Amino acid sequence: MDRNIQGTPGATDTLQCWYRIASKLLRNTIESKFSYIETDAYVIMPNHFHGIIVIVGADRRVCPILGAHEGAHLPKIIQWFKTMTTNEYIRHAKKNRLSEAKLWQRNYYEHVIRNEKALHAIRTYIEANPGQWPKDPENPNYRQNAEVR
């Protein structure tokens, strides 16, 4: 799933640019860069991103505490994605005289999806996430939305 933030209150030029860059990388580039992954559901929000990365051929029985699969270098994938989106944004910002912005926080949250039931629940959460934006305290219109309730 790919959701556009265009028209979302608070979706500034910076956010629109970030959305286009991230979407392009997710749709056209990341799977060719990392041949052992497939992208699944994702949503790009004005202040965060949710996505499922499938590591093809991964053994679902591996315990994350004890170690990772050979070739399944999720931190490398995330680092690459953050680096590429940031670099592309900086190039675009300089070219179009946009203000530079910090796009990413330092860490990220990961979760191993072990069965179809969990996969369905997480896909549903991702698909419903844009509906939570009006209730997000980081939404510039949050106070206005809260007053309407």
Backbone bond lengths (Angstrom), bond angles and torsions (degrees), N, CA, C in turn:
res aa  C-N    CA-C-N  psi(-1)  N-CA   C-N-CA  omega(-1)  CA-C   N-CA-C  phi
1 M - - - 1.450 - - 1.518 108.71 -
2 D 1.273 116.54 137.67 1.451 121.90 -178.49 1.520 106.74 -129.74
3 R 1.317 117.17 115.57 1.464 121.16 -179.25 1.511 109.70 -109.72
4 N 1.314 116.32 131.68 1.451 122.11 177.95 1.524 109.10 -88.57
5 I 1.316 117.67 138.47 1.457 120.87 178.59 1.519 111.35 -90.21
6 Q 1.332 117.23 0.08 1.462 120.11 -179.89 1.526 109.60 -57.32
7 G 1.295 115.83 133.09 1.454 120.51 -179.32 1.515 113.13 86.41
8 T 1.320 117.72 -7.33 1.455 121.63 177.39 1.518 108.74 -75.20
9 P 1.347 118.78 130.05 1.467 119.44 177.08 1.527 110.09 -54.29
10 G 1.298 117.05 130.50 1.465 121.18 -178.99 1.510 112.95 92.43
11 A 1.342 118.08 -0.25 1.457 121.12 -179.79 1.525 108.99 -83.11
12 T 1.301 115.87 84.68 1.461 122.71 -177.04 1.522 110.48 -74.67
13 D 1.333 116.22 176.70 1.463 120.54 175.81 1.525 110.94 -58.15
14 T 1.324 116.57 -38.05 1.463 120.99 177.80 1.517 110.00 -60.28
15 L 1.318 117.03 -47.75 1.463 120.53 -179.22 1.519 111.88 -67.05
16 Q 1.315 117.38 -39.16 1.462 120.41 177.69 1.525 110.35 -61.79
17 C 1.319 116.15 -42.40 1.459 121.04 178.65 1.524 110.20 -62.88
18 W 1.323 116.34 -47.77 1.463 121.04 179.59 1.516 110.55 -59.77
19 Y 1.320 117.07 -42.17 1.461 121.10 179.40 1.530 110.64 -59.37
20 R 1.323 117.13 -48.69 1.462 120.44 -178.08 1.532 111.09 -61.82
21 I 1.316 116.98 -43.07 1.467 121.26 -179.58 1.525 110.40 -64.71
22 A 1.318 117.10 -49.36 1.473 120.90 -178.25 1.524 110.68 -63.09
23 S 1.317 117.64 -42.90 1.467 121.29 179.62 1.519 111.21 -61.33
24 K 1.320 115.86 -44.41 1.465 120.72 179.94 1.523 110.65 -60.87
25 L 1.323 116.77 -45.90 1.464 119.89 179.81 1.522 111.18 -64.14
26 L 1.333 117.15 -41.02 1.460 120.00 -179.46 1.526 111.89 -67.84
27 R 1.308 117.37 -40.85 1.468 120.87 -176.51 1.512 113.04 -80.14
28 N 1.322 118.00 -37.15 1.466 119.99 -167.38 1.518 116.27 -114.32
29 T 1.316 119.04 -17.11 1.457 118.75 -167.27 1.518 115.04 -124.12
30 I 1.319 118.65 -42.55 1.458 121.05 -167.90 1.529 113.08 -61.45
31 E 1.334 117.73 -39.13 1.461 119.77 -179.32 1.523 112.43 -70.74
32 S 1.335 118.28 -28.68 1.463 119.28 176.24 1.524 111.07 -78.01
33 K 1.322 116.80 -30.66 1.470 120.81 176.75 1.525 110.92 -70.35
34 F 1.336 116.10 -40.72 1.467 121.92 -179.45 1.528 107.36 -119.98
35 S 1.324 116.43 93.08 1.465 121.35 -172.09 1.523 113.58 -66.37
36 Y 1.317 118.68 -14.36 1.455 121.82 -177.41 1.528 113.10 -95.95
37 I 1.338 117.42 13.75 1.464 119.75 178.33 1.524 111.08 -126.15
38 E 1.323 114.59 159.34 1.458 122.70 170.33 1.520 106.58 -133.73
39 T 1.332 116.07 141.46 1.451 118.73 174.93 1.525 108.64 -88.16
40 D 1.307 115.29 146.36 1.453 122.75 179.90 1.524 105.95 -119.41
41 A 1.296 117.86 -142.57 1.466 122.08 -179.53 1.527 110.11 -61.98
42 Y 1.332 115.21 141.88 1.463 119.94 171.64 1.513 109.38 -153.93
43 V 1.325 114.81 157.73 1.454 121.22 175.26 1.527 107.67 -142.69
44 I 1.323 115.02 136.69 1.458 121.49 178.11 1.520 106.78 -108.61
45 M 1.302 115.58 115.29 1.458 122.16 -178.31 1.535 108.89 -104.25
46 P 1.333 117.12 166.02 1.473 118.92 -179.88 1.530 114.05 -61.05
47 N 1.332 118.27 -24.70 1.461 119.10 -177.56 1.522 114.14 -127.94
48 H 1.329 117.92 4.34 1.455 119.85 177.09 1.516 110.65 -166.09
49 F 1.314 115.07 175.83 1.447 123.03 -175.42 1.529 108.33 -138.85
50 H 1.324 117.23 138.09 1.464 122.50 172.28 1.518 107.00 -123.41
51 G 1.316 116.79 139.74 1.456 119.16 176.67 1.509 111.70 -161.27
52 I 1.327 113.89 156.52 1.460 121.01 175.87 1.521 107.44 -112.94
53 I 1.314 115.35 126.29 1.460 122.23 173.71 1.515 106.81 -112.03
54 V 1.333 116.16 122.58 1.463 121.85 178.41 1.517 107.65 -94.75
55 I 1.314 116.09 124.09 1.458 120.82 175.93 1.523 105.66 -92.81
56 V 1.321 115.87 106.59 1.460 122.83 -173.05 1.528 110.09 -62.52
57 G 1.317 114.97 128.85 1.461 120.76 178.14 1.516 114.25 80.97
58 A 1.326 117.68 6.07 1.463 120.32 -178.54 1.529 110.24 -67.71
59 D 1.312 115.74 142.71 1.458 122.44 175.86 1.519 107.74 -85.22
60 R 1.332 117.59 115.18 1.458 121.76 -176.69 1.523 112.65 -67.94
61 R 1.317 117.96 -9.35 1.463 120.11 -178.45 1.521 113.07 -86.18
62 V 1.311 118.87 -7.53 1.471 121.35 -178.61 1.520 109.46 -65.95
63 C 1.301 115.47 134.45 1.459 121.80 178.65 1.529 108.26 -91.91
64 P 1.338 118.16 121.70 1.474 119.82 -177.36 1.523 113.72 -59.06
65 I 1.320 117.47 -25.83 1.465 120.19 -179.07 1.533 110.26 -70.89
66 L 1.332 116.09 -33.56 1.459 119.92 -175.33 1.521 113.63 -88.17
67 G 1.303 117.96 -18.62 1.455 118.56 178.62 1.509 112.49 152.14
68 A 1.312 114.86 171.90 1.459 121.37 -177.81 1.518 110.04 -110.91
69 H 1.310 115.99 167.56 1.460 122.29 175.82 1.516 110.01 -70.11
70 E 1.329 115.18 152.46 1.453 119.02 169.42 1.523 107.58 -63.57
71 G 1.294 118.07 134.17 1.452 122.16 178.05 1.515 114.10 83.03
72 A 1.310 118.18 -15.50 1.465 121.13 -177.14 1.527 109.40 -92.95
73 H 1.278 116.01 75.42 1.457 121.56 -174.63 1.518 110.23 -99.53
74 L 1.319 116.55 72.54 1.456 120.55 -177.92 1.530 112.35 -56.04
75 P 1.332 119.33 -44.01 1.470 117.78 177.95 1.534 113.06 -56.90
76 K 1.343 118.08 -36.53 1.467 120.67 177.81 1.523 110.84 -66.57
77 I 1.326 116.63 -39.54 1.463 120.63 179.75 1.524 109.78 -64.32
78 I 1.325 116.33 -46.78 1.467 120.58 -179.35 1.527 110.26 -65.07
79 Q 1.327 117.32 -43.66 1.465 120.47 178.45 1.525 110.49 -59.17
80 W 1.320 117.20 -45.60 1.461 121.04 179.47 1.524 110.48 -60.40
81 F 1.335 117.20 -46.94 1.456 121.78 -178.75 1.529 111.27 -60.73
82 K 1.320 116.85 -46.16 1.465 120.29 178.94 1.529 111.34 -63.85
83 T 1.333 116.57 -42.26 1.464 120.94 -179.87 1.520 111.25 -64.16
84 M 1.329 116.89 -47.13 1.466 120.59 -177.54 1.531 111.53 -65.50
85 T 1.327 117.55 -42.09 1.462 119.15 179.07 1.530 110.59 -65.93
86 T 1.326 116.93 -40.17 1.465 120.42 179.60 1.528 110.80 -65.73
87 N 1.332 117.31 -47.61 1.464 120.51 -179.49 1.522 111.78 -60.86
88 E 1.328 116.43 -44.62 1.464 120.55 179.66 1.528 110.72 -64.76
89 Y 1.333 116.07 -39.96 1.465 119.12 178.01 1.532 111.14 -63.39
90 I 1.314 117.38 -44.36 1.471 120.89 -179.72 1.531 110.02 -60.60
91 R 1.344 116.86 -44.08 1.472 119.88 177.37 1.528 110.69 -59.25
92 H 1.320 116.15 -46.12 1.462 120.90 -179.57 1.533 111.19 -65.06
93 A 1.324 116.50 -42.24 1.468 120.89 -178.60 1.529 110.59 -62.67
94 K 1.325 117.04 -43.17 1.468 120.09 179.18 1.524 111.00 -65.53
95 K 1.317 115.99 -43.54 1.464 120.84 -178.84 1.531 111.70 -63.82
96 N 1.323 116.89 -37.88 1.460 121.64 -174.99 1.525 113.63 -105.52
97 R 1.318 115.65 11.02 1.470 121.99 178.01 1.527 112.91 54.86
98 L 1.332 115.31 40.99 1.465 120.40 173.27 1.519 107.91 -89.34
99 S 1.304 116.04 156.52 1.464 118.15 176.53 1.526 107.98 -74.07
100 E 1.324 114.56 142.40 1.461 118.83 177.16 1.521 108.46 -75.74
101 A 1.313 115.75 148.49 1.461 121.04 -177.24 1.517 109.47 -140.53
102 K 1.302 115.78 152.36 1.458 120.41 173.31 1.529 106.85 -78.80
103 L 1.317 116.62 121.34 1.456 120.62 -175.33 1.521 113.64 -93.57
104 W 1.306 117.91 -27.12 1.457 121.06 -171.12 1.518 112.25 -128.30
105 Q 1.315 115.45 147.64 1.464 119.97 167.52 1.523 106.95 -83.80
106 R 1.294 116.38 169.48 1.458 120.80 -173.65 1.526 112.61 -67.77
107 N 1.314 118.39 -44.63 1.455 122.13 -173.83 1.528 111.80 -104.83
108 Y 1.292 115.15 -179.02 1.457 122.00 174.34 1.523 107.98 -149.76
109 Y 1.312 115.80 162.76 1.455 121.39 179.89 1.521 108.22 -106.39
110 E 1.324 116.62 133.66 1.455 120.23 176.98 1.525 109.62 -126.60
111 H 1.315 114.37 153.38 1.457 121.13 -178.68 1.528 107.44 -147.38
112 V 1.324 117.40 130.33 1.459 121.34 176.55 1.527 108.14 -82.50
113 I 1.323 116.04 124.38 1.464 122.07 178.43 1.528 106.83 -93.84
114 R 1.307 115.80 117.48 1.467 119.82 -170.69 1.525 115.78 -101.81
115 N 1.339 118.00 -13.34 1.460 118.23 -178.76 1.529 110.41 -152.68
116 E 1.332 115.12 170.32 1.469 120.95 -176.85 1.527 112.36 -64.64
117 K 1.323 117.35 -35.21 1.461 120.91 179.52 1.539 110.23 -62.36
118 A 1.322 116.45 -45.82 1.467 121.23 178.52 1.536 110.44 -65.68
119 L 1.322 116.30 -40.37 1.467 119.95 178.55 1.526 110.63 -60.64
120 H 1.329 117.01 -44.66 1.463 121.18 178.63 1.532 110.87 -61.28
121 A 1.327 116.95 -44.56 1.468 121.09 -179.04 1.533 110.94 -62.39
122 I 1.316 117.30 -41.24 1.464 120.69 -178.95 1.530 110.89 -71.53
123 R 1.325 116.90 -39.33 1.473 119.15 175.26 1.532 110.33 -60.13
124 T 1.331 116.55 -42.80 1.464 121.23 179.21 1.524 110.43 -61.65
125 Y 1.331 117.28 -43.50 1.466 121.94 177.89 1.524 110.68 -59.46
126 I 1.330 116.70 -45.66 1.459 121.19 -179.28 1.525 110.22 -62.61
127 E 1.320 116.85 -45.51 1.464 120.72 -179.04 1.528 112.30 -64.16
128 A 1.336 116.91 -32.58 1.467 120.88 -178.25 1.527 112.63 -85.02
129 N 1.315 117.95 -13.42 1.460 121.64 -173.03 1.524 114.67 -57.05
130 P 1.329 120.51 -40.71 1.472 118.82 178.83 1.532 112.95 -58.48
131 G 1.311 117.95 -28.76 1.458 120.99 177.81 1.521 113.23 -68.96
132 Q 1.314 117.05 -15.71 1.471 121.65 179.02 1.522 112.64 -87.80
133 W 1.342 117.37 -11.96 1.455 120.96 -176.36 1.526 113.33 -56.46
134 P 1.331 120.65 -41.47 1.471 118.85 179.01 1.528 113.25 -60.53
135 K 1.331 117.91 -23.00 1.468 122.18 -178.27 1.529 112.95 -95.57
136 D 1.323 116.89 0.67 1.464 121.12 -176.68 1.526 109.93 -81.38
137 P 1.345 118.28 122.87 1.469 120.64 179.36 1.533 113.77 -58.93
138 E 1.339 118.42 -20.66 1.463 121.05 178.22 1.530 112.20 -84.45
139 N 1.308 117.66 -5.72 1.456 122.14 175.80 1.528 107.79 -70.73
140 P 1.334 118.29 127.02 1.470 119.92 -179.93 1.533 113.29 -57.33
141 N 1.314 117.85 -23.99 1.466 121.81 179.76 1.523 112.55 -99.59
142 Y 1.323 117.59 14.39 1.465 121.37 -175.83 1.529 112.36 -57.54
143 R 1.321 117.59 -48.45 1.471 120.38 -179.08 1.529 111.02 -60.43
144 Q 1.316 115.22 -44.23 1.459 120.32 178.01 1.529 110.41 -60.86
145 N 1.336 116.75 -43.82 1.468 120.76 178.59 1.527 111.23 -64.52
146 A 1.334 117.33 -37.99 1.453 121.54 -178.53 1.535 110.83 -67.70
147 E 1.337 116.58 -34.44 1.459 120.71 179.47 1.523 111.67 -68.74
148 V 1.324 117.00 -30.24 1.465 121.73 -179.23 1.525 110.66 -72.05
149 R 1.326 117.68 -31.25 1.472 122.17 -177.28 1.488 113.05 -64.33
